[in-house]
Amino acid sequence: MQMRLRLALVLALAAGPGAAETPVPCAGMPEALRDLSGLTVSAPPAAMAGGWCVLDGARLTGAGVPTVAAGRLRARAGAEGAEVLSLEVEGQGLRLAPGLQERDLPGWLRDLLRLQTADLRLALRRDPGEDRLMVDEARLELSGGSALRLSAEASGAGLSARDLPSGRLHRLRLDWRSDGRSLRPALAAWGAAVEPGAEGGAAVEVARGALMALVAALPEAALGEAGRTELEAAVRALPQGRGRLVAELVAERGIGAAELGLLALSRDPASPEALARLLAGSRLEIDWQPGIVP
């Protein structure tokens, strides 16, 4: 009897904290997704397939945002009691659905989204014992060739939009692949906002200049000369340059709402002094690989 008890204890410890999670049924999946994103998920009657909740053909709607239609959408989640501790989402063929709210989008963004579809992969989990929220993967790939991948770790945050502002970011890794086309209208729109009257290539130059000034203002203690050189090369290549940018931020003490609030209240949020306060004790590593990369 004692041997069986010891064996049961060893197996329970080996299983880890996730062993206590129970799968969230398909009926509760739209609510879990709404708590995280603020979006309402409307889909045909859902069924389970291979442990995933099938939400193919879903439409995602929310206040002030355009409707997104998903060709294929799957989700699964685990909860301990009423708290969701893990969530995974996979979507393919996401596209902007025609509607009245589409008119509120900036013209450059509306045209960009109309011409492309997107694939999405999201994997989140929370460790209550360590009070940590891990974004194991957040990936968005556009059919035009651009792709963005994120991973992160934060403390004091949960798997809901209302809990995120209380968290502190400790690690963030960004992996961005540029297709050499998609950013041009975005930079032109930003440059026109910075310098009213600027258009086309002139507006792009204004935006590139603003980005270079921001890079120059980043603190040496956080970025280092090698990282600044890499980041400047990436900015100079915009918007037509293809390549891959990897940026990793490590903040031991964490960056939270208080630090971001002080930055927003600064007379010049992009000044070296303001950025030095925000990134005090943090480390930022940059790698830029020009050309066509996988």
C-alpha positions as CSV (number, residue, x, y, z in Angstrom):
1,M,0.0,0.0,0.0
2,Q,2.8,2.4,1.0
3,M,4.6,1.6,-2.3
4,R,1.5,2.5,-4.3
5,L,1.1,5.8,-2.5
6,R,4.7,6.7,-3.2
7,L,4.2,5.8,-6.9
8,A,1.1,7.9,-7.1
9,L,2.9,10.9,-5.5
10,V,5.8,10.6,-8.0
11,L,3.5,10.4,-10.9
12,A,1.5,13.5,-9.7
13,L,4.7,15.5,-9.3
14,A,6.0,14.4,-12.7
15,A,2.7,15.5,-14.3
16,G,3.3,19.1,-13.1
17,P,0.7,21.8,-12.4
18,G,-1.0,21.4,-15.8
19,A,-2.2,18.0,-14.7
20,A,-4.9,19.7,-12.6
21,E,-6.4,21.5,-15.7
22,T,-9.6,20.3,-17.2
23,P,-10.4,21.0,-20.9
24,V,-12.8,23.9,-21.5
25,P,-15.8,22.6,-23.5
26,C,-16.6,24.0,-26.9
27,A,-19.7,25.7,-25.4
28,G,-17.3,27.8,-23.2
29,M,-14.7,28.6,-25.8
30,P,-16.3,31.8,-27.3
31,E,-16.3,33.2,-23.8
32,A,-12.7,32.3,-23.1
33,L,-11.7,34.0,-26.4
34,R,-13.8,37.1,-25.6
35,D,-12.2,37.4,-22.2
36,L,-8.8,37.4,-23.8
37,S,-9.3,39.5,-26.9
38,G,-12.6,41.5,-26.3
39,L,-13.9,40.0,-29.6
40,T,-17.2,38.2,-30.0
41,V,-16.8,34.9,-31.8
42,S,-19.8,33.8,-33.9
43,A,-19.5,30.3,-35.4
44,P,-21.6,27.4,-36.6
45,P,-22.3,24.8,-33.9
46,A,-18.9,23.6,-32.6
47,A,-17.6,20.1,-32.2
48,M,-14.4,18.6,-30.9
49,A,-11.9,17.1,-33.2
50,G,-8.5,15.7,-32.0
51,G,-8.8,17.7,-28.8
52,W,-9.6,21.0,-30.6
53,C,-12.8,22.9,-30.7
54,V,-13.7,23.4,-34.4
55,L,-14.9,27.0,-35.1
56,D,-14.4,26.9,-38.9
57,G,-16.3,29.8,-40.7
58,A,-16.3,32.0,-37.5
59,R,-16.7,35.7,-37.6
60,L,-14.9,37.9,-35.1
61,T,-16.5,41.2,-34.2
62,G,-15.9,43.9,-31.6
63,A,-16.7,47.5,-30.9
64,G,-14.7,49.9,-33.1
65,V,-12.9,47.1,-35.0
66,P,-13.6,45.6,-38.4
67,T,-15.2,42.2,-38.7
68,V,-12.7,39.3,-39.4
69,A,-13.9,36.1,-41.1
70,A,-11.9,32.9,-40.6
71,G,-11.8,30.1,-43.1
72,R,-10.4,27.6,-40.5
73,L,-10.3,28.3,-36.7
74,R,-9.5,25.9,-34.0
75,A,-9.1,26.5,-30.2
76,R,-8.5,24.6,-27.1
77,A,-8.1,25.7,-23.5
78,G,-7.5,24.2,-20.0
79,A,-8.9,25.6,-16.7
80,E,-8.6,25.0,-13.0
81,G,-11.9,25.8,-11.5
82,A,-13.2,29.0,-13.1
83,E,-9.7,30.2,-14.1
84,V,-8.4,29.5,-17.6
85,L,-4.7,28.6,-17.4
86,S,-3.9,27.7,-21.0
87,L,-5.2,28.7,-24.4
88,E,-4.2,27.8,-27.9
89,V,-5.7,29.2,-31.1
90,E,-4.9,28.3,-34.7
91,G,-6.5,30.1,-37.6
92,Q,-6.1,30.0,-41.4
93,G,-7.5,32.1,-44.2
94,L,-8.4,35.1,-41.9
95,R,-9.6,38.0,-44.0
96,L,-11.3,41.3,-43.6
97,A,-15.1,40.9,-44.0
98,P,-16.9,43.7,-45.8
99,G,-19.0,45.9,-43.5
100,L,-19.7,49.4,-42.3
101,Q,-16.9,49.4,-39.7
102,E,-14.4,48.8,-42.5
103,R,-15.0,52.4,-43.6
104,D,-13.4,53.7,-40.3
105,L,-10.1,52.1,-41.1
106,P,-7.3,54.2,-42.5
107,G,-7.2,53.8,-46.3
108,W,-3.7,52.3,-46.4
109,L,-4.7,49.7,-43.8
110,R,-8.0,48.8,-45.5
111,D,-6.3,48.3,-48.9
112,L,-3.6,46.2,-47.3
113,L,-6.0,43.9,-45.5
114,R,-8.3,43.6,-48.5
115,L,-5.6,42.2,-50.6
116,Q,-4.2,39.6,-48.2
117,T,-5.3,36.7,-46.0
118,A,-3.6,35.8,-42.7
119,D,-2.7,32.7,-40.7
120,L,-2.6,32.9,-36.9
121,R,-1.1,30.7,-34.2
122,L,-1.4,31.6,-30.5
123,A,-0.3,29.6,-27.4
124,L,-0.6,31.1,-23.9
125,R,-0.3,29.6,-20.5
126,R,-0.3,30.8,-16.9
127,D,1.6,29.4,-13.9
128,P,-0.3,30.4,-10.8
129,G,2.5,29.2,-8.5
130,E,5.1,31.4,-10.1
131,D,2.6,34.1,-11.0
132,R,3.8,34.1,-14.6
133,L,2.0,34.4,-17.9
134,M,3.9,32.9,-20.8
135,V,3.2,33.7,-24.4
136,D,4.9,30.6,-25.9
137,E,4.0,31.7,-29.4
138,A,2.1,34.4,-31.2
139,R,2.5,34.2,-34.9
140,L,0.8,36.1,-37.7
141,E,1.7,35.4,-41.3
142,L,0.3,37.4,-44.2
143,S,-0.2,35.8,-47.6
144,G,2.0,38.6,-49.2
145,G,5.1,37.3,-47.3
146,S,5.3,39.4,-44.2
147,A,5.3,37.5,-40.9
148,L,5.5,38.5,-37.2
149,R,6.3,36.1,-34.3
150,L,6.3,37.0,-30.7
151,S,7.1,35.2,-27.4
152,A,7.0,36.9,-24.0
153,E,6.9,36.3,-20.2
154,A,5.1,38.6,-17.7
155,S,4.3,38.5,-14.0
156,G,1.1,39.5,-12.3
157,A,-1.1,39.0,-15.4
158,G,-3.8,36.5,-16.3
159,L,-5.5,35.2,-19.5
160,S,-8.0,38.0,-19.7
161,A,-7.9,41.5,-21.1
162,R,-8.8,43.0,-17.8
163,D,-5.8,41.4,-16.0
164,L,-3.2,42.3,-18.6
165,P,-2.7,46.0,-17.5
166,S,-1.7,44.8,-14.0
167,G,1.2,42.7,-15.4
168,R,4.9,43.5,-15.7
169,L,6.8,42.4,-18.8
170,H,10.1,40.6,-18.2
171,R,10.9,39.2,-21.6
172,L,9.9,39.8,-25.1
173,R,11.2,38.3,-28.3
174,L,10.1,39.7,-31.7
175,D,10.9,38.0,-35.0
176,W,9.7,40.0,-38.0
177,R,10.1,39.1,-41.7
178,S,9.6,41.9,-44.2
179,D,8.3,41.2,-47.7
180,G,9.6,44.6,-49.0
181,R,6.1,45.8,-50.0
182,S,3.6,45.9,-47.2
183,L,5.2,48.7,-45.1
184,R,5.4,51.4,-47.7
185,P,1.8,52.7,-47.4
186,A,2.1,52.5,-43.6
187,L,5.3,54.6,-43.6
188,A,3.8,57.1,-46.0
189,A,0.7,57.5,-43.8
190,W,2.9,58.0,-40.7
191,G,5.2,60.5,-42.5
192,A,2.2,62.5,-43.6
193,A,1.0,62.7,-40.0
194,V,4.4,63.8,-38.7
195,E,4.8,66.4,-41.5
196,P,1.5,67.5,-42.9
197,G,1.6,67.9,-46.7
198,A,4.3,65.3,-47.2
199,E,3.3,62.7,-49.8
200,G,4.6,59.5,-51.4
201,G,8.3,59.1,-51.2
202,A,8.8,62.3,-49.3
203,A,6.4,61.1,-46.6
204,V,8.3,57.8,-46.4
205,E,11.6,59.7,-45.9
206,V,10.0,61.7,-43.0
207,A,8.9,58.4,-41.3
208,R,12.3,56.9,-41.8
209,G,13.9,59.9,-40.3
210,A,11.6,59.8,-37.3
211,L,12.6,56.1,-36.8
212,M,16.3,56.9,-37.0
213,A,15.9,59.6,-34.4
214,L,14.2,57.1,-32.1
215,V,17.0,54.6,-32.6
216,A,19.5,57.3,-31.7
217,A,17.6,58.1,-28.5
218,L,17.7,54.5,-27.2
219,P,20.0,54.3,-24.1
220,E,23.5,52.9,-24.7
221,A,23.2,50.8,-21.5
222,A,20.3,48.9,-22.9
223,L,21.1,48.6,-26.6
224,G,24.9,48.8,-27.0
225,E,26.7,50.0,-30.1
226,A,26.4,46.7,-32.0
227,G,22.7,46.6,-31.5
228,R,22.2,50.2,-32.6
229,T,24.2,49.5,-35.8
230,E,21.9,46.5,-36.6
231,L,18.7,48.5,-35.9
232,E,19.9,51.4,-38.0
233,A,20.6,49.1,-40.9
234,A,17.0,47.7,-40.6
235,V,15.5,51.1,-40.6
236,R,17.6,52.3,-43.6
237,A,16.3,49.3,-45.5
238,L,12.7,50.3,-45.0
239,P,10.3,50.0,-46.7
240,Q,11.5,48.1,-49.8
241,G,14.3,46.1,-48.2
242,R,13.5,42.4,-47.5
243,G,15.0,40.8,-44.5
244,R,14.5,39.5,-41.0
245,L,14.7,41.5,-37.8
246,V,15.0,39.8,-34.4
247,A,14.7,41.9,-31.3
248,E,14.8,40.5,-27.7
249,L,14.1,42.6,-24.6
250,V,15.0,41.3,-21.1
251,A,13.8,43.4,-18.2
252,E,14.6,41.9,-14.8
253,R,12.5,44.3,-12.8
254,G,9.8,44.3,-15.3
255,I,8.1,47.0,-17.3
256,G,4.5,47.7,-16.4
257,A,1.6,50.2,-16.7
258,A,3.3,52.6,-14.2
259,E,6.5,53.0,-16.4
260,L,4.4,53.3,-19.6
261,G,2.2,55.9,-18.0
262,L,5.3,58.0,-17.0
263,L,6.6,57.7,-20.5
264,A,3.2,58.9,-22.0
265,L,3.2,61.8,-19.6
266,S,6.7,62.9,-20.5
267,R,7.1,66.1,-22.4
268,D,8.9,64.2,-25.1
269,P,8.3,60.4,-24.8
270,A,10.9,59.8,-27.5
271,S,13.7,61.7,-25.7
272,P,16.8,59.9,-24.5
273,E,15.9,60.8,-20.9
274,A,12.4,59.3,-21.1
275,L,13.6,56.1,-22.8
276,A,16.4,55.7,-20.3
277,R,13.9,55.7,-17.5
278,L,11.7,53.2,-19.2
279,L,14.6,50.8,-20.0
280,A,16.6,51.2,-16.8
281,G,18.1,47.9,-16.0
282,S,16.9,46.3,-19.2
283,R,18.8,44.8,-22.1
284,L,17.9,44.9,-25.8
285,E,19.5,42.7,-28.4
286,I,19.0,43.2,-32.1
287,D,19.9,41.1,-35.2
288,W,19.1,42.2,-38.7
289,Q,19.5,39.8,-41.6
290,P,19.0,41.5,-45.0
291,G,17.7,39.6,-48.1
292,I,15.3,36.8,-48.6
293,V,15.2,34.7,-45.5
294,P,13.1,31.7,-44.5
